[in-house]
Every structure is written in structure tokens, then in C-alpha cells.
Amino acid sequence: MKDATIALHYGYEKDAQKTMNVPIYMTTAYEYQDTDHAARLFALEEEGNIYTRIGNPTTRVFERRISALERGIDALAVASGMGAIFYSISNLVRAGDNIIISQKLYGGSITLSTQTLKQFGVSAKYFDPQKPEELIELIDEKTKLILFESIANPALTVPDFEGIVKIANEKGVVTICDNTMATPYGVKPIELGVDVVVHSASKYIVGNGSAIAGCLVEAKHLKEKLKSKRYPQFNEPDESYHGLVYTQKFENPFIARARLALLRDYGAVISPFNSWLLINGLETLHLRIKAHSQNALEIAKFLQKHPKVKKVNYPFLEGDENYEFAKKYLKFGGGILSFELDSYEEAKNFVKKLKIFSLVTNIADSKSLVTHPASTTHQQLSQEELKAAGVPEGLIRLSVGIEDIEDLITDIKKGLD
């Protein structure tokens, strides 16, 4: 199947009612045939529904579809994008370990990696995602993962995928790519050698800002990397499952452990209703992302010529510092762009004058949104961290929707006047 067909049909076998729409299985529990059947399920000897904290039939359809679109072996849906980031990291680390993160990341991912994980005895180091050679000196025997974004939020940095993957593979370290901004239609990181892909499914996947959700997708090739002594939790017996060893039992050991251990114990469970919203969102994602990208490119070109604008960041804008990597790795630039005005006051006045763009910290809605990252999403960062993340005080982030492009440009003109 091609991607657009996968998004509409894959992973759903019509039940006895022959419903065309995937049903919402709004239930916490499932009846077992008898005690022997229940025992087999809990011993992981047989596949089936146990409890919605571990899995749900509606959610499973979404997981199959996003996994297929990302060319993975399996996926796990969770309650939020930050939940997906946390699960993907905590699945790999133990106290005393370290991780390496791109210096151009979403603010929440930075604070999780550099602040919250300290409480678990895990430290973080920064690297420039366009200078993967920095990883050579940063990786040590306690390094468990490298985290970066396919298009950085809000700096719009496009990483050197091949360079990062090459060094990570030489060192035997897992790579995790947050593909929220590009979507599976913009780039498929697993096809470029990445080991794990994560999404904030609250963004382009659901498409209309109606659900908070996240997901993580495992590459088939990851299993071999997890067999190394760098990742003992996948090769040592799990006593909570009577000595089960994940790399021996499963072809998808990363997702299996995230589901059976982390989701079981941490409980960031997605609602079946939200999974249903994601399923419906996936059906039109291939159409929406093209419209978002076309509108964003037109706005970027307009802003580039405006005298009040110091700088425009958009990967597919000719002359942009990310243009070379964007053309190499991405099919389109996505719907997010940022631009810089002279000061915080100018940024504040611009936002105040807008009528169509709504002041919202979310991104990737069908409707156009605007935010000021330095005072919202990246407010908790120091001045040094803001500079490294590419977030000056006059930076404006636009999440360009699928409205008529003339109306959007007119609104921006009024904001700049």
C-alpha cells in the first residue's frame, strides 16, 4: 500500500457490525474466556486485550497505521507528546547514564532532559545537529541515546540525519528523532537509519487541536543495537514477568518494554476517544500537510522582503541556512516558520494587531496560530540556552494554517504596519 491508502485502511479488520468507521472501544477492561485464558494473557503467552492501560483495540489501529507510515515494526500511543519523549528516554536510561540532545529542541524537551531527568540521576549534553562530528567526543560508555528533531521547534533547524546516524551506529548508541514538525510525509527518519521516532500527535496528526496525544515508533533494525551490553534492561531477566528477556521474547523489544513495563507502571494512557480522533486525523494528513507547506512558503517569501523583518526562518526558503539539508532530506518545509523583529515590544505589538492568527502556544492546527517563544514555550530557559536554541526575544513563531493565503498575508501586513 501507498501512504495515503495506509492512512485510510491499514490495521483495521471490520468487526461483526462491519462498521466503516473504526469503533471507539470506550472500556477499561475486557472479559476473559476463563481463568486459563486470563493466565495465558498475563503471562504473555497469548496476544489479546488485558486492560486499557496496556492496550485498547481503537488505539491499536492508530498504532498500526502510524507505525506503517513511519516504516517501523511497531508503535505505542501515549497520553501526550511529552509522554512519548519521556517514555522513549526512560526506556533506555538508568541512574548514572547520560544522554545527548540537540541544542535546537522544543523547550519542554530541553527542560525534561536537563532538569527533570537530574532527579533520576541522568545527565544531558548538547550537540549541534548540523555538526554531527561533535558527537565523537561527547559519546562515552554511559551515553544511551541521541535526541534531535526532524525540523526544530521553533528554530526550524534541519539536522544532518546521515551524519548523526553514521556516528551513532559506529558507537552503538540509539538515535531518537522527534518527527512532529515534518510528519511521515515530510521525512521518514527510519528509512534514514534512525532507531526510534516520536511524535506529539496533538499537532499535525490530529490536525485540528482537538486531542492531546503522543506516540513512539520502533525501527526493525533497533533490536540488534539493543542486544549490546550498553542496554542491560533489554537483555537481563525482568522479574516482574518471571524472568522474561525482551530481546529474546520480542521482535519489537523497545515498544514491548515501553508498553509492558513503562505504560503499566507510569500509566500515561491515551483515551480511546483521543485515539479515534488521531485515526480520523491521519486520514487527511497527506492533503493538509501540503496545504500548510504551500501557505507557509508564500508567507516566508513575503516576510523576507519586508523592511521590518530582520530574519526569516523557513527550511524551504532559498537562502535559508537550513536550505541545503532541507532539500536533501525533506519533501517540503512544513507549516511552521519564525521571523525576527527588532525587540520584544515590536513582537508584542505585532501579535496584538492580528485578527486571523490566534495567540496560542499550540502548533500545527488547521487554523493559523502565533506565539512569542521567549515568553511562553521557552520562558524557563536561561539567556544562554535561549541563544543556543535560536530563540531571540524578538522572535515570532507562526503556525500557518490552511486558510486562504491572501487572507493570511493581509493579516500579517496589518500586524507589521
N, C-alpha and C positions, 0 to 999 in steps of 0.2 A: 504493500500500500504506500501511496504518497502521503505527505504530511497532512494535507487538507482532508484527506479521507480518513486517516488515522484519528484526527481530532473529532470526527463525527461518528465513527463506527467502532473503533478498536476497543477491545476489552469488555464489551457488554454482550452477554448472551441473553436474549429476551426470555423472561420467566414465563410461567404458565399463563399469565394475563396478556402476554405479547405486547407489552407497552412499548411504544416508540421512544418515549422519554424515559431515561434511567429513573427508576423509582427512588424515592427518599426513604431509606430504611431508618426511620427515627426510633431507634430502640437502644437500650443499654445492654440487653442480654439476649441469649439465644437458647432454645430448648435443645437438650441432648437426647439422643435416642435411648440411652440407658447409661448406667454408671461406667460400663466398659468403654463406651464411646467417649464419654467425658474424660476418662483416664487417658485414652489414646491422644486426644486433643491436647490435654495439658502436658503430656509427655513429649509433645511434638512429633509423635509417630504418624499422625494423620493431619492433613490440612482441613481447616474448617473454621467456622465462626465460634469464638470463645466468649468475648466480651468487647464492647465497642472501644474500650480504652486501648485494646491491642489491634483491633481492625473492624471494619464495617463494610458491607457489600457496596454501598454507594461510594464510599471513599476509595474502595479498591478499584473501581472503574476509573476514577481520576488518576490514581497512582499508575495504573497500567498505561493510560494514554500519555501522561507526561513523561513516563519512562521511555515509551516508544518514540515520542517526538525528540527526546534528547539522546536517543540511541543508547540507552542504558539497559542494564539487566533487570533492575527493579527500582522502585521508588517508595518513599514514605511521606505521607502528608501529615502535617502537624498544625498546631493552632495559630502560628504566626511565622513571618519571615525570620524574626529574631530567634524563634524557637528552632527553626531549621538550621540557622547558623550555630546556635548553642549545641544542638544535638550532633551536628557534623564534627564540631571541635571536641566535645566531651567524649565522643565515641572513640577518639584516638589518643587522648592525653591521660596522664596520671600526674599526681603531685611530683614536682621536681622537673617536669618536662618544660619545653619551650615551643613556641610557635612563631612563624614568620608571617607578617601581614604586609600587604601593600600599604604604602603611606597615603594612597589615594583610595580611601574607603568611605562608605556610609558612616556617619558619626556614631550610630548605635553599635556598629560592628567594631569600631575603634574602642569605644568605652568598654564593651564586653571583653575584648581581647586584652586591653591594657589595665583595666581597673577591676572588673568583677572577677576575672579568672585568677587574679592575685590571691583571692580568698581560698582558692583551691590549690595554691602552690604552683601555678602555671604562669610563666612569664612570656612576654611578647617582644619581638624585634621587628623593625621596619625595613622595607626594601622598596626601591623604585621599580615599579612593574615594567618599565621600559628599559631597565638596565639589569637584566637577569644575572649578569656576571657578579653582581653584589651578593647573590645567594651563596656563592662558593665559599666565601669567608664566614658567612652567617650560620650556615648549617653545621651542627655538631651532632654527637651521638644521642642527645636528648631532644633534638628537633623532630616533631611529629607531623607537621603539616605546613603548607604554604597556602595562604588565603589571599585571593585577589578577585576583582570584578571584571566582567567582560567589557562593560563601559562603566567607569567610575561615577558614583553619585556624590557630589554634583560636579566634580572637576571634568567629567567626560573623557578621562584618560583611557586609552585603549592599550591593553598590555601586549607585550611580546609573548604570545602564547607559546610558540615553538621554543623560544629560548628558555622560558621558565620550565616547561615540561622536560626539556632535554637535561637540564641540570638536576631537577628533582628526581628524574628517573636514574641518573647516574649515582645519586646519593641514596636512593631508595626511600624518598620522602613523599608522602601523599600530597597531591595538589587538590585544592578546593576552589572552584570558580563560582561566584555569585553571578548568575546569568539573568537576573531580574530585568536589567535595562535593555539588553539586546533581544531577549526571548529566544526560544529554539529556532525561530525563523530568521533571526539575525546572525546567529552563530551557534554551532553545536560543539561546545568545548570538548566533549568526549571524543569526537572524531579528530580533534587536535591533540589527543593524548591525555587530557585532564582526567583525574580519577573520580572526583565527586562534583556534581553540580547542585547548587542550591538556588531556590527562588523565594522571594516574597511574592506569593501567589495573589496577594492583595492588590497587586499592581496590574500589569498588562493582562495577566491570565484571566482574572475575573472581569477586568475591563471597565467596570462602572463604579468602583469604590463601594461595593455592597458587602464585602466579606474580608475579614482578617484571616490570613492563612499562609502557610509556607510548605515547602516540600524539599526533599533531598533525593538525588538520583545517583545510583552507583553504576560505574562503568564495569563491564565484564572483566576487563583486564586488571582491575584493582586486587582481585583475590591473590594473585601471585605476590604482589607487594606486601600484602598483609600477613603473608606466611613468614616474614622475616622476624628476627628477634627484636627488632625495633618496636613491634606491636604485640607484646605478650598477651594482651587481653583477648586476642583472636586465636591464640594457639595454646592457651592454658585452659584447663577444665573450668567451666562455670558451675560452681557448686549449687547455685540456685536451680539449675536444670540437671542435677545428678551427674555432673562431670562432662556435660556437653562441650565439645570444642568447635567453635564456629567455622573455622576454615576446613574442618573435616566433614561437618554436617551439611554445610550450605554452599551453593554456587554463588550466593549473594551475601557473604558473611557480614559486610558492612551494614547493609539495610536490615539483615536479620537481627544483628545485635542491637541496632538502634531501636527496632520495634520490640523485641522480646525482653530487653533489659532496660533501656532508657525510657521508652514510652511507658512501659509497665511501671517504672519507679518514679519518673519525673512527671508523667501524666499530662503533657501539653497536647491534649487530644483535640483534633478538629471535629466540629459538629458535622454530622451527616448532611445537614441542610447547607452548610457552607461548602461542603464537597460538591453538592449538587449545583450550587452556583458556579463553582470552578469548572465543572463539566460543561455547563452551558456557555461559560466564557471562552473556553478552549475552541468551541465550535466556530467562532468568528474571529479568533485571534489573527489568523493569516490575512484576513481582509483589513482589520483595524490597524495592525502594525504598519502596513504600507501607507495608509492614510495619515497616521501620526507622523511618519517619517517624511512624507512629502510636504506636509504643512510646516514641520519643524525646519526643514531645509530652506523653504521660502522665507520664513521669519528670520533665520540666521543670516541670509543674504541681505535682507532689508536692514537688519541691525548693524551689519558690517559697514554699511555706507552712512550710518547716522553719526553726525558730529558729536553727539553727547555720549556715545558709547566708546569706552576705552578699549575693550576687548570682547570678542565673542568666542565662546567655546562650543563647537559642534563638530563631531568627528568627520562628517562628510562635507564640511565646508572647505573648499580649496584654499590652501594656505594655513589651515589649522595645524597645530603642532602634532595632532594625532592622525592627520590625514593619511600618512603613509601606512601606518598599522591598520587603520580603519579599512582602507581599500584592500589590504592584504587579507584581513580576517573576517570582515563583516559584509553582509549583503546590503545593509542600509544603516543609517545613523541613529534610528530610533526617534522617539518623540520628545526627548529631554534636551534642552540647551540651557546654557547660562551665559550671562554677559555682565560686564563690569561697568558701573558708573563711578563717578569721582569720589563719592562719600556715602556714608550711612544715611545722611539726610536726603540726598538725592534718591537713593534706593527707596527710602520710606515714602517720599513724595510720589515716586513713580507708581508704587503699589497702590497708594491711596486713590489715584485717579482712574484705575482700571475698572471696567464695568462687566466685561465678559469673563476675564480671568479672575478666578476666586482665590482669595488668600487662604491657602490650605497647605499643610505640611505633607500631605499625600502626593504621590505622583502617579502617572500612567492611567488616569481616569479618561473616559471618552470625552469629558468636558475639560476645558483648559484651566490650569491651575498655576498659581505663582507663589513663591515663598522667598524669604530672605534667610539663607542658610546660617549666617553668622549669629543671628539672634534666635534661631529655632533649632534645626536639626543638628547643628554643630556648636551650639551655645556652650556646651560643657567642656569644650577643648580649650587648651591654652593658646596664646597668640602664636607660639612656635608650631603647635600642632595645626592650627588654622592655616598657617602659611604653607606647611608641608602638604596639607590636604588640598591646597589650591582654593582656599575659601577666604578671599579678602572681604573687608567689611562692606564694600560697595557691590558685592556680587548678588545678582538676582538669578534665581533658577525658574525657568518656565517649563511646565509640563504641558506640551502642546496637544490639544485635543483634536477631534475630527470635525469641528465646526467648519463653516465656510472660511477659506483663507483670507478673503477680503475683509470680513468682519474682524478677524483676529488682528490683522495688520492695522486696521483703523483703530482698534482699541489700544494697541501698543503705541501708535502715533500720539494719541491723546495723553497717554501716560508720560511720554517723553516731552511733550510741549510745556 
